[in-house]
Amino acid sequence: MDHLRRANRHPPPVPVPVEELDYVAAREDTAARAIEAITTEQALRLIASLPRDQAEAVLLRAVVGLDAKGAAQVVGKRAGAIRTAAYRGLKNIEKRIERRPDRFGY
C-alpha cells in the first residue's frame, strides 16, 4: 500500500521531445537579461566607487528615480546639494567609462 501511495504522489517522469518544450521558454530573452544583469552590476560598482555624497545622489536620482527634493529629504541635505552631487557623480562615471571603454563593454 505504501508503495502505491508513493507512486501516486511521485509518478515517474514522462519523456517529452524537446520540440514540445518551446512553449515553456520565458517570454524574455535570456541573453538580454544576462547582459542587463552584467550592466547593472557594472553600474552599481561604478556608483559604489564614487565619493559617498555623489554615490548617494546618483543612486537616489538615477537609479531609484527620486527628484532632487525627494532625494534631499532621504539624506537630509538641500535639493541643490543633491543636484550638484548627482551631476558631479555622473560626470565622474562618464570620465571613467571614456578612459576604459573596453572594461565596461562599450
Distance bins in CASP14 RR format, pairs under 12 A and 6 or more apart:
PFRMAT RR
TARGET T0000
AUTHOR 0000-0000-0000
RMODE 2
METHOD distances of the structure
MODEL  1
1 7 0 0 0 0 0 1 0 0 0 0 0
1 8 0 0 0 0 0 1 0 0 0 0 0
2 8 0 0 0 0 0 1 0 0 0 0 0
2 9 0 0 0 0 0 1 0 0 0 0 0
3 9 0 0 0 0 0 1 0 0 0 0 0
3 10 0 0 0 0 0 1 0 0 0 0 0
4 10 0 0 0 0 0 1 0 0 0 0 0
4 11 0 0 0 0 0 1 0 0 0 0 0
5 11 0 0 0 0 0 1 0 0 0 0 0
6 12 0 0 0 0 0 1 0 0 0 0 0
14 20 0 0 0 0 0 1 0 0 0 0 0
15 21 0 0 0 0 0 1 0 0 0 0 0
16 22 0 0 0 0 0 1 0 0 0 0 0
16 23 0 0 0 0 0 1 0 0 0 0 0
16 24 0 0 0 0 1 0 0 0 0 0 0
18 24 0 0 0 0 0 1 0 0 0 0 0
18 25 0 0 0 0 0 1 0 0 0 0 0
19 25 0 0 0 0 0 1 0 0 0 0 0
26 32 0 0 0 0 0 1 0 0 0 0 0
26 33 0 0 0 0 1 0 0 0 0 0 0
27 33 0 0 0 0 0 1 0 0 0 0 0
28 34 0 0 0 0 0 1 0 0 0 0 0
28 35 0 0 0 0 0 1 0 0 0 0 0
28 36 0 0 0 0 1 0 0 0 0 0 0
28 37 0 0 0 0 0 1 0 0 0 0 0
29 35 0 0 0 0 1 0 0 0 0 0 0
29 36 0 0 0 0 1 0 0 0 0 0 0
30 36 0 0 0 0 0 1 0 0 0 0 0
30 37 0 0 0 0 0 1 0 0 0 0 0
31 37 0 0 0 0 0 1 0 0 0 0 0
31 38 0 0 0 0 0 1 0 0 0 0 0
32 38 0 0 0 0 0 1 0 0 0 0 0
32 39 0 0 0 0 0 1 0 0 0 0 0
33 39 0 0 0 0 0 1 0 0 0 0 0
33 40 0 0 0 0 0 1 0 0 0 0 0
34 40 0 0 0 0 0 1 0 0 0 0 0
34 41 0 0 0 0 0 1 0 0 0 0 0
35 41 0 0 0 0 0 1 0 0 0 0 0
35 42 0 0 0 0 0 1 0 0 0 0 0
35 105 0 0 0 0 1 0 0 0 0 0 0
36 42 0 0 0 0 0 1 0 0 0 0 0
36 43 0 0 0 0 0 1 0 0 0 0 0
37 43 0 0 0 0 0 1 0 0 0 0 0
37 44 0 0 0 0 0 1 0 0 0 0 0
38 44 0 0 0 0 0 1 0 0 0 0 0
38 45 0 0 0 0 0 1 0 0 0 0 0
38 104 0 0 0 0 1 0 0 0 0 0 0
38 105 0 0 0 0 1 0 0 0 0 0 0
39 45 0 0 0 0 0 1 0 0 0 0 0
39 46 0 0 0 0 0 1 0 0 0 0 0
39 97 0 0 0 0 0 1 0 0 0 0 0
39 104 0 0 0 0 1 0 0 0 0 0 0
39 105 0 0 0 0 1 0 0 0 0 0 0
39 106 0 0 0 0 1 0 0 0 0 0 0
40 46 0 0 0 0 0 1 0 0 0 0 0
40 47 0 0 0 0 0 1 0 0 0 0 0
40 63 0 0 0 0 1 0 0 0 0 0 0
41 47 0 0 0 0 0 1 0 0 0 0 0
41 48 0 0 0 0 0 1 0 0 0 0 0
41 104 0 0 0 0 0 1 0 0 0 0 0
42 48 0 0 0 0 0 1 0 0 0 0 0
42 49 0 0 0 0 0 1 0 0 0 0 0
42 93 0 0 0 0 0 1 0 0 0 0 0
42 96 0 0 0 0 0 1 0 0 0 0 0
42 97 0 0 0 0 1 0 0 0 0 0 0
42 100 0 0 0 0 0 1 0 0 0 0 0
42 101 0 0 0 0 0 1 0 0 0 0 0
42 103 0 0 0 0 1 0 0 0 0 0 0
42 104 1 0 1 0 0 0 0 0 0 0 0
42 105 0 0 0 0 1 0 0 0 0 0 0
42 106 0 0 0 0 1 0 0 0 0 0 0
43 49 0 0 0 0 0 1 0 0 0 0 0
43 50 0 0 0 0 0 1 0 0 0 0 0
43 55 0 0 0 0 0 1 0 0 0 0 0
43 58 0 0 0 0 1 0 0 0 0 0 0
43 59 0 0 0 0 1 0 0 0 0 0 0
43 62 0 0 0 0 1 0 0 0 0 0 0
43 63 1 0 0 1 0 0 0 0 0 0 0
43 90 0 0 0 0 0 1 0 0 0 0 0
43 93 0 0 0 0 1 0 0 0 0 0 0
43 96 0 0 0 0 0 1 0 0 0 0 0
43 97 0 0 0 0 0 1 0 0 0 0 0
43 104 0 0 0 0 1 0 0 0 0 0 0
43 105 0 0 0 0 0 1 0 0 0 0 0
43 106 0 0 0 0 0 1 0 0 0 0 0
44 50 0 0 0 0 0 1 0 0 0 0 0
44 55 0 0 0 0 1 0 0 0 0 0 0
44 58 0 0 0 0 0 1 0 0 0 0 0
44 59 0 0 0 0 1 0 0 0 0 0 0
44 62 0 0 0 0 0 1 0 0 0 0 0
44 63 0 0 0 0 1 0 0 0 0 0 0
44 93 0 0 0 0 0 1 0 0 0 0 0
45 55 0 0 0 0 0 1 0 0 0 0 0
45 93 0 0 0 0 0 1 0 0 0 0 0
45 96 0 0 0 0 0 1 0 0 0 0 0
45 97 0 0 0 0 0 1 0 0 0 0 0
45 103 0 0 0 0 0 1 0 0 0 0 0
45 104 0 0 0 0 1 0 0 0 0 0 0
46 54 0 0 0 0 0 1 0 0 0 0 0
46 55 0 0 0 0 1 0 0 0 0 0 0
46 58 0 0 0 0 1 0 0 0 0 0 0
46 59 0 0 0 0 0 1 0 0 0 0 0
46 62 0 0 0 0 0 1 0 0 0 0 0
46 63 0 0 0 0 0 1 0 0 0 0 0
46 89 0 0 0 0 1 0 0 0 0 0 0
46 90 0 0 0 0 0 1 0 0 0 0 0
46 92 0 0 0 0 1 0 0 0 0 0 0
46 93 1 0 1 0 0 0 0 0 0 0 0
46 94 0 0 0 0 1 0 0 0 0 0 0
46 95 0 0 0 0 0 1 0 0 0 0 0
46 96 1 0 0 1 0 0 0 0 0 0 0
46 97 1 0 0 1 0 0 0 0 0 0 0
46 99 0 0 0 0 0 1 0 0 0 0 0
46 100 0 0 0 0 0 1 0 0 0 0 0
46 103 0 0 0 0 0 1 0 0 0 0 0
46 104 1 0 0 1 0 0 0 0 0 0 0
47 54 0 0 0 0 1 0 0 0 0 0 0
47 55 1 0 1 0 0 0 0 0 0 0 0
47 56 0 0 0 0 1 0 0 0 0 0 0
47 57 0 0 0 0 1 0 0 0 0 0 0
47 58 1 0 1 0 0 0 0 0 0 0 0
47 59 1 0 1 0 0 0 0 0 0 0 0
47 60 0 0 0 0 0 1 0 0 0 0 0
47 61 0 0 0 0 0 1 0 0 0 0 0
47 62 0 0 0 0 1 0 0 0 0 0 0
47 63 1 0 0 1 0 0 0 0 0 0 0
47 64 0 0 0 0 0 1 0 0 0 0 0
47 85 0 0 0 0 0 1 0 0 0 0 0
47 86 0 0 0 0 0 1 0 0 0 0 0
47 89 0 0 0 0 1 0 0 0 0 0 0
47 90 0 0 0 0 1 0 0 0 0 0 0
47 92 0 0 0 0 1 0 0 0 0 0 0
47 93 1 0 0 1 0 0 0 0 0 0 0
47 96 0 0 0 0 0 1 0 0 0 0 0
48 54 0 0 0 0 0 1 0 0 0 0 0
48 55 1 0 0 1 0 0 0 0 0 0 0
48 56 0 0 0 0 0 1 0 0 0 0 0
48 58 0 0 0 0 0 1 0 0 0 0 0
48 59 0 0 0 0 1 0 0 0 0 0 0
48 63 0 0 0 0 0 1 0 0 0 0 0
48 89 0 0 0 0 0 1 0 0 0 0 0
48 93 0 0 0 0 0 1 0 0 0 0 0
49 55 1 0 0 1 0 0 0 0 0 0 0
49 58 0 0 0 0 0 1 0 0 0 0 0
49 89 0 0 0 0 0 1 0 0 0 0 0
49 92 0 0 0 0 1 0 0 0 0 0 0
49 93 0 0 0 0 1 0 0 0 0 0 0
49 95 0 0 0 0 0 1 0 0 0 0 0
49 96 1 0 0 1 0 0 0 0 0 0 0
49 97 0 0 0 0 0 1 0 0 0 0 0
50 56 0 0 0 0 1 0 0 0 0 0 0
50 57 0 0 0 0 1 0 0 0 0 0 0
50 58 1 0 0 1 0 0 0 0 0 0 0
50 59 0 0 0 0 1 0 0 0 0 0 0
50 62 0 0 0 0 0 1 0 0 0 0 0
50 85 0 0 0 0 1 0 0 0 0 0 0
50 86 0 0 0 0 0 1 0 0 0 0 0
50 87 0 0 0 0 0 1 0 0 0 0 0
50 88 0 0 0 0 1 0 0 0 0 0 0
50 89 1 0 1 0 0 0 0 0 0 0 0
50 90 0 0 0 0 1 0 0 0 0 0 0
50 91 0 0 0 0 0 1 0 0 0 0 0
50 92 1 0 1 0 0 0 0 0 0 0 0
50 93 1 0 0 1 0 0 0 0 0 0 0
50 94 0 0 0 0 0 1 0 0 0 0 0
50 95 0 0 0 0 0 1 0 0 0 0 0
50 96 0 0 0 0 1 0 0 0 0 0 0
51 57 0 0 0 0 1 0 0 0 0 0 0
51 58 0 0 0 0 0 1 0 0 0 0 0
51 85 0 0 0 0 1 0 0 0 0 0 0
51 88 0 0 0 0 1 0 0 0 0 0 0
51 89 0 0 0 0 1 0 0 0 0 0 0
51 92 0 0 0 0 1 0 0 0 0 0 0
51 93 0 0 0 0 0 1 0 0 0 0 0
52 58 0 0 0 0 0 1 0 0 0 0 0
52 59 0 0 0 0 0 1 0 0 0 0 0
52 75 0 0 0 0 1 0 0 0 0 0 0
52 77 0 0 0 0 0 1 0 0 0 0 0
52 85 0 0 0 0 1 0 0 0 0 0 0
52 89 0 0 0 0 0 1 0 0 0 0 0
53 59 0 0 0 0 0 1 0 0 0 0 0
53 60 0 0 0 0 0 1 0 0 0 0 0
53 71 0 0 0 0 0 1 0 0 0 0 0
53 72 0 0 0 0 0 1 0 0 0 0 0
53 75 0 0 0 0 1 0 0 0 0 0 0
53 76 0 0 0 0 0 1 0 0 0 0 0
53 77 1 0 0 1 0 0 0 0 0 0 0
53 78 0 0 0 0 0 1 0 0 0 0 0
53 80 0 0 0 0 0 1 0 0 0 0 0
53 81 1 0 0 1 0 0 0 0 0 0 0
53 82 0 0 0 0 1 0 0 0 0 0 0
53 83 0 0 0 0 0 1 0 0 0 0 0
53 84 0 0 0 0 1 0 0 0 0 0 0
53 85 1 0 1 0 0 0 0 0 0 0 0
53 86 0 0 0 0 1 0 0 0 0 0 0
53 87 0 0 0 0 0 1 0 0 0 0 0
53 88 0 0 0 0 1 0 0 0 0 0 0
53 89 0 0 0 0 1 0 0 0 0 0 0
53 92 0 0 0 0 0 1 0 0 0 0 0
54 60 0 0 0 0 0 1 0 0 0 0 0
54 61 0 0 0 0 0 1 0 0 0 0 0
54 62 0 0 0 0 0 1 0 0 0 0 0
54 75 0 0 0 0 0 1 0 0 0 0 0
54 81 0 0 0 0 0 1 0 0 0 0 0
54 82 0 0 0 0 0 1 0 0 0 0 0
54 83 0 0 0 0 0 1 0 0 0 0 0
54 84 0 0 0 0 1 0 0 0 0 0 0
54 85 1 0 1 0 0 0 0 0 0 0 0
54 86 1 0 0 1 0 0 0 0 0 0 0
54 87 0 0 0 0 1 0 0 0 0 0 0
54 88 1 0 1 0 0 0 0 0 0 0 0
54 89 1 1 0 0 0 0 0 0 0 0 0
54 90 0 0 0 0 1 0 0 0 0 0 0
54 91 0 0 0 0 1 0 0 0 0 0 0
54 92 1 0 0 1 0 0 0 0 0 0 0
54 93 0 0 0 0 1 0 0 0 0 0 0
55 61 0 0 0 0 0 1 0 0 0 0 0
55 62 0 0 0 0 0 1 0 0 0 0 0
55 63 0 0 0 0 0 1 0 0 0 0 0
55 75 0 0 0 0 0 1 0 0 0 0 0
55 85 0 0 0 0 1 0 0 0 0 0 0
55 86 0 0 0 0 1 0 0 0 0 0 0
55 88 0 0 0 0 0 1 0 0 0 0 0
55 89 1 0 0 1 0 0 0 0 0 0 0
55 90 0 0 0 0 0 1 0 0 0 0 0
55 92 0 0 0 0 1 0 0 0 0 0 0
55 93 0 0 0 0 0 1 0 0 0 0 0
56 62 0 0 0 0 0 1 0 0 0 0 0
56 63 0 0 0 0 0 1 0 0 0 0 0
56 64 0 0 0 0 0 1 0 0 0 0 0
56 66 0 0 0 0 0 1 0 0 0 0 0
56 71 1 0 0 1 0 0 0 0 0 0 0
56 72 0 0 0 0 0 1 0 0 0 0 0
56 74 0 0 0 0 1 0 0 0 0 0 0
56 75 1 0 1 0 0 0 0 0 0 0 0
56 76 0 0 0 0 0 1 0 0 0 0 0
56 77 0 0 0 0 1 0 0 0 0 0 0
56 81 0 0 0 0 0 1 0 0 0 0 0
56 82 0 0 0 0 1 0 0 0 0 0 0
56 85 1 0 0 1 0 0 0 0 0 0 0
56 86 0 0 0 0 1 0 0 0 0 0 0
56 88 0 0 0 0 0 1 0 0 0 0 0
56 89 0 0 0 0 0 1 0 0 0 0 0
57 63 0 0 0 0 0 1 0 0 0 0 0
57 64 0 0 0 0 0 1 0 0 0 0 0
57 65 0 0 0 0 0 1 0 0 0 0 0
57 66 0 0 0 0 1 0 0 0 0 0 0
57 67 0 0 0 0 0 1 0 0 0 0 0
57 68 0 0 0 0 1 0 0 0 0 0 0
57 70 0 0 0 0 0 1 0 0 0 0 0
57 71 1 0 0 1 0 0 0 0 0 0 0
57 72 0 0 0 0 1 0 0 0 0 0 0
57 74 0 0 0 0 0 1 0 0 0 0 0
57 75 1 0 0 1 0 0 0 0 0 0 0
57 76 0 0 0 0 0 1 0 0 0 0 0
57 77 0 0 0 0 1 0 0 0 0 0 0
57 78 0 0 0 0 0 1 0 0 0 0 0
57 79 0 0 0 0 0 1 0 0 0 0 0
57 80 0 0 0 0 1 0 0 0 0 0 0
57 81 0 0 0 0 1 0 0 0 0 0 0
57 82 1 0 1 0 0 0 0 0 0 0 0
57 83 1 0 0 1 0 0 0 0 0 0 0
57 84 0 0 0 0 1 0 0 0 0 0 0
57 85 1 1 0 0 0 0 0 0 0 0 0
57 86 1 1 0 0 0 0 0 0 0 0 0
57 87 0 0 0 0 1 0 0 0 0 0 0
57 88 0 0 0 0 1 0 0 0 0 0 0
57 89 1 0 0 1 0 0 0 0 0 0 0
57 90 0 0 0 0 1 0 0 0 0 0 0
57 91 0 0 0 0 0 1 0 0 0 0 0
57 92 0 0 0 0 0 1 0 0 0 0 0
57 93 0 0 0 0 0 1 0 0 0 0 0
58 64 0 0 0 0 1 0 0 0 0 0 0
58 65 0 0 0 0 0 1 0 0 0 0 0
58 66 0 0 0 0 0 1 0 0 0 0 0
58 71 0 0 0 0 1 0 0 0 0 0 0
58 75 0 0 0 0 0 1 0 0 0 0 0
58 82 0 0 0 0 1 0 0 0 0 0 0
58 83 0 0 0 0 0 1 0 0 0 0 0
58 84 0 0 0 0 0 1 0 0 0 0 0
58 85 1 0 0 1 0 0 0 0 0 0 0
58 86 1 0 1 0 0 0 0 0 0 0 0
58 87 0 0 0 0 1 0 0 0 0 0 0
58 88 0 0 0 0 1 0 0 0 0 0 0
58 89 1 0 1 0 0 0 0 0 0 0 0
58 90 1 0 0 1 0 0 0 0 0 0 0
58 91 0 0 0 0 0 1 0 0 0 0 0
58 92 0 0 0 0 1 0 0 0 0 0 0
58 93 1 0 0 1 0 0 0 0 0 0 0
58 94 0 0 0 0 0 1 0 0 0 0 0
59 65 0 0 0 0 1 0 0 0 0 0 0
59 66 0 0 0 0 1 0 0 0 0 0 0
59 71 0 0 0 0 1 0 0 0 0 0 0
59 74 0 0 0 0 1 0 0 0 0 0 0
59 75 0 0 0 0 0 1 0 0 0 0 0
59 82 0 0 0 0 0 1 0 0 0 0 0
59 85 0 0 0 0 0 1 0 0 0 0 0
59 86 0 0 0 0 1 0 0 0 0 0 0
59 89 0 0 0 0 0 1 0 0 0 0 0
59 90 0 0 0 0 0 1 0 0 0 0 0
59 93 0 0 0 0 0 1 0 0 0 0 0
60 66 1 0 1 0 0 0 0 0 0 0 0
60 67 0 0 0 0 1 0 0 0 0 0 0
60 68 0 0 0 0 1 0 0 0 0 0 0
60 69 0 0 0 0 0 1 0 0 0 0 0
60 70 1 0 0 1 0 0 0 0 0 0 0
60 71 1 1 0 0 0 0 0 0 0 0 0
60 72 0 0 0 0 1 0 0 0 0 0 0
60 73 0 0 0 0 1 0 0 0 0 0 0
60 74 1 0 1 0 0 0 0 0 0 0 0
60 75 1 0 0 1 0 0 0 0 0 0 0
60 76 0 0 0 0 0 1 0 0 0 0 0
60 77 0 0 0 0 0 1 0 0 0 0 0
60 79 0 0 0 0 0 1 0 0 0 0 0
60 82 1 0 0 1 0 0 0 0 0 0 0
60 83 0 0 0 0 0 1 0 0 0 0 0
60 85 0 0 0 0 1 0 0 0 0 0 0
60 86 1 0 0 1 0 0 0 0 0 0 0
60 89 0 0 0 0 0 1 0 0 0 0 0
61 67 1 0 0 1 0 0 0 0 0 0 0
61 68 1 0 0 1 0 0 0 0 0 0 0
61 69 0 0 0 0 0 1 0 0 0 0 0
61 70 0 0 0 0 1 0 0 0 0 0 0
61 71 1 0 1 0 0 0 0 0 0 0 0
61 72 0 0 0 0 0 1 0 0 0 0 0
61 74 0 0 0 0 0 1 0 0 0 0 0
61 75 0 0 0 0 0 1 0 0 0 0 0
61 79 0 0 0 0 0 1 0 0 0 0 0
61 80 0 0 0 0 0 1 0 0 0 0 0
61 81 0 0 0 0 0 1 0 0 0 0 0
61 82 1 0 0 1 0 0 0 0 0 0 0
61 83 0 0 0 0 1 0 0 0 0 0 0
61 84 0 0 0 0 0 1 0 0 0 0 0
61 85 0 0 0 0 1 0 0 0 0 0 0
61 86 1 0 1 0 0 0 0 0 0 0 0
61 87 0 0 0 0 1 0 0 0 0 0 0
61 88 0 0 0 0 0 1 0 0 0 0 0
61 89 0 0 0 0 1 0 0 0 0 0 0
61 90 0 0 0 0 1 0 0 0 0 0 0
62 68 0 0 0 0 0 1 0 0 0 0 0
62 71 0 0 0 0 0 1 0 0 0 0 0
62 82 0 0 0 0 0 1 0 0 0 0 0
62 83 0 0 0 0 0 1 0 0 0 0 0
62 85 0 0 0 0 0 1 0 0 0 0 0
62 86 1 0 0 1 0 0 0 0 0 0 0
62 87 0 0 0 0 0 1 0 0 0 0 0
62 89 0 0 0 0 1 0 0 0 0 0 0
62 90 1 0 0 1 0 0 0 0 0 0 0
62 93 0 0 0 0 1 0 0 0 0 0 0
63 71 0 0 0 0 0 1 0 0 0 0 0
63 86 0 0 0 0 0 1 0 0 0 0 0
63 90 0 0 0 0 0 1 0 0 0 0 0
63 93 0 0 0 0 0 1 0 0 0 0 0
64 70 0 0 0 0 1 0 0 0 0 0 0
64 71 1 0 0 1 0 0 0 0 0 0 0
64 74 0 0 0 0 1 0 0 0 0 0 0
64 75 0 0 0 0 0 1 0 0 0 0 0
64 82 0 0 0 0 0 1 0 0 0 0 0
64 86 0 0 0 0 0 1 0 0 0 0 0
65 71 0 0 0 0 1 0 0 0 0 0 0
65 74 0 0 0 0 0 1 0 0 0 0 0
65 82 0 0 0 0 0 1 0 0 0 0 0
65 86 0 0 0 0 0 1 0 0 0 0 0
66 72 0 0 0 0 1 0 0 0 0 0 0
66 73 0 0 0 0 1 0 0 0 0 0 0
66 74 1 0 0 1 0 0 0 0 0 0 0
66 75 0 0 0 0 0 1 0 0 0 0 0
66 79 0 0 0 0 0 1 0 0 0 0 0
66 82 0 0 0 0 1 0 0 0 0 0 0
66 83 0 0 0 0 0 1 0 0 0 0 0
66 86 0 0 0 0 0 1 0 0 0 0 0
67 73 0 0 0 0 0 1 0 0 0 0 0
67 74 0 0 0 0 0 1 0 0 0 0 0
67 79 0 0 0 0 1 0 0 0 0 0 0
67 80 0 0 0 0 0 1 0 0 0 0 0
67 82 0 0 0 0 1 0 0 0 0 0 0
67 83 0 0 0 0 1 0 0 0 0 0 0
67 86 0 0 0 0 0 1 0 0 0 0 0
68 74 0 0 0 0 0 1 0 0 0 0 0
68 75 0 0 0 0 0 1 0 0 0 0 0
68 77 0 0 0 0 1 0 0 0 0 0 0
68 78 0 0 0 0 1 0 0 0 0 0 0
68 79 1 0 1 0 0 0 0 0 0 0 0
68 80 1 0 0 1 0 0 0 0 0 0 0
68 81 0 0 0 0 1 0 0 0 0 0 0
68 82 1 0 1 0 0 0 0 0 0 0 0
68 83 1 0 1 0 0 0 0 0 0 0 0
68 84 0 0 0 0 1 0 0 0 0 0 0
68 85 0 0 0 0 1 0 0 0 0 0 0
68 86 1 0 0 1 0 0 0 0 0 0 0
68 87 0 0 0 0 0 1 0 0 0 0 0
69 75 0 0 0 0 0 1 0 0 0 0 0
69 76 0 0 0 0 0 1 0 0 0 0 0
69 77 0 0 0 0 0 1 0 0 0 0 0
69 78 0 0 0 0 1 0 0 0 0 0 0
69 79 1 0 1 0 0 0 0 0 0 0 0
69 80 0 0 0 0 1 0 0 0 0 0 0
69 81 0 0 0 0 0 1 0 0 0 0 0
69 82 0 0 0 0 1 0 0 0 0 0 0
69 83 0 0 0 0 1 0 0 0 0 0 0
70 76 0 0 0 0 1 0 0 0 0 0 0
70 77 0 0 0 0 0 1 0 0 0 0 0
70 78 0 0 0 0 0 1 0 0 0 0 0
70 79 1 0 0 1 0 0 0 0 0 0 0
70 80 0 0 0 0 0 1 0 0 0 0 0
70 82 0 0 0 0 1 0 0 0 0 0 0
70 83 0 0 0 0 0 1 0 0 0 0 0
71 77 0 0 0 0 1 0 0 0 0 0 0
71 78 0 0 0 0 0 1 0 0 0 0 0
71 79 1 0 0 1 0 0 0 0 0 0 0
71 80 0 0 0 0 1 0 0 0 0 0 0
71 81 0 0 0 0 1 0 0 0 0 0 0
71 82 1 0 1 0 0 0 0 0 0 0 0
71 83 0 0 0 0 1 0 0 0 0 0 0
71 84 0 0 0 0 0 1 0 0 0 0 0
71 85 0 0 0 0 1 0 0 0 0 0 0
71 86 1 0 0 1 0 0 0 0 0 0 0
72 78 1 0 1 0 0 0 0 0 0 0 0
72 79 1 0 1 0 0 0 0 0 0 0 0
72 80 1 0 0 1 0 0 0 0 0 0 0
72 81 1 0 0 1 0 0 0 0 0 0 0
72 82 1 0 1 0 0 0 0 0 0 0 0
72 83 0 0 0 0 1 0 0 0 0 0 0
72 84 0 0 0 0 0 1 0 0 0 0 0
72 85 0 0 0 0 0 1 0 0 0 0 0
72 86 0 0 0 0 0 1 0 0 0 0 0
73 79 0 0 0 0 1 0 0 0 0 0 0
73 82 0 0 0 0 1 0 0 0 0 0 0
74 82 0 0 0 0 1 0 0 0 0 0 0
75 81 0 0 0 0 1 0 0 0 0 0 0
75 82 1 0 0 1 0 0 0 0 0 0 0
75 85 0 0 0 0 1 0 0 0 0 0 0
75 86 0 0 0 0 0 1 0 0 0 0 0
76 82 0 0 0 0 1 0 0 0 0 0 0
77 83 0 0 0 0 0 1 0 0 0 0 0
77 84 0 0 0 0 1 0 0 0 0 0 0
77 85 0 0 0 0 1 0 0 0 0 0 0
77 86 0 0 0 0 0 1 0 0 0 0 0
78 84 0 0 0 0 1 0 0 0 0 0 0
78 85 0 0 0 0 0 1 0 0 0 0 0
79 85 0 0 0 0 0 1 0 0 0 0 0
79 86 0 0 0 0 0 1 0 0 0 0 0
80 86 0 0 0 0 1 0 0 0 0 0 0
80 87 0 0 0 0 1 0 0 0 0 0 0
80 88 0 0 0 0 0 1 0 0 0 0 0
81 87 0 0 0 0 0 1 0 0 0 0 0
81 88 0 0 0 0 0 1 0 0 0 0 0
82 88 0 0 0 0 0 1 0 0 0 0 0
82 89 0 0 0 0 0 1 0 0 0 0 0
83 89 0 0 0 0 0 1 0 0 0 0 0
83 90 0 0 0 0 0 1 0 0 0 0 0
84 90 0 0 0 0 0 1 0 0 0 0 0
84 91 0 0 0 0 0 1 0 0 0 0 0
85 91 0 0 0 0 0 1 0 0 0 0 0
85 92 0 0 0 0 0 1 0 0 0 0 0
86 92 0 0 0 0 0 1 0 0 0 0 0
86 93 0 0 0 0 0 1 0 0 0 0 0
87 93 0 0 0 0 0 1 0 0 0 0 0
87 94 0 0 0 0 0 1 0 0 0 0 0
88 94 0 0 0 0 0 1 0 0 0 0 0
88 95 0 0 0 0 0 1 0 0 0 0 0
89 95 0 0 0 0 1 0 0 0 0 0 0
89 96 0 0 0 0 1 0 0 0 0 0 0
90 96 0 0 0 0 0 1 0 0 0 0 0
90 97 0 0 0 0 0 1 0 0 0 0 0
91 97 0 0 0 0 0 1 0 0 0 0 0
91 98 0 0 0 0 0 1 0 0 0 0 0
92 98 0 0 0 0 0 1 0 0 0 0 0
92 99 0 0 0 0 0 1 0 0 0 0 0
93 99 0 0 0 0 0 1 0 0 0 0 0
93 100 0 0 0 0 0 1 0 0 0 0 0
93 104 0 0 0 0 1 0 0 0 0 0 0
93 106 0 0 0 0 0 1 0 0 0 0 0
94 100 0 0 0 0 0 1 0 0 0 0 0
94 101 0 0 0 0 0 1 0 0 0 0 0
94 104 0 0 0 0 0 1 0 0 0 0 0
94 106 0 0 0 0 0 1 0 0 0 0 0
95 101 0 0 0 0 0 1 0 0 0 0 0
96 103 0 0 0 0 1 0 0 0 0 0 0
96 104 0 0 0 0 1 0 0 0 0 0 0
96 106 0 0 0 0 0 1 0 0 0 0 0
97 103 0 0 0 0 1 0 0 0 0 0 0
97 104 1 0 1 0 0 0 0 0 0 0 0
97 105 0 0 0 0 1 0 0 0 0 0 0
97 106 1 0 0 1 0 0 0 0 0 0 0
98 104 0 0 0 0 1 0 0 0 0 0 0
98 106 0 0 0 0 1 0 0 0 0 0 0
99 106 0 0 0 0 0 1 0 0 0 0 0
100 106 0 0 0 0 1 0 0 0 0 0 0
END
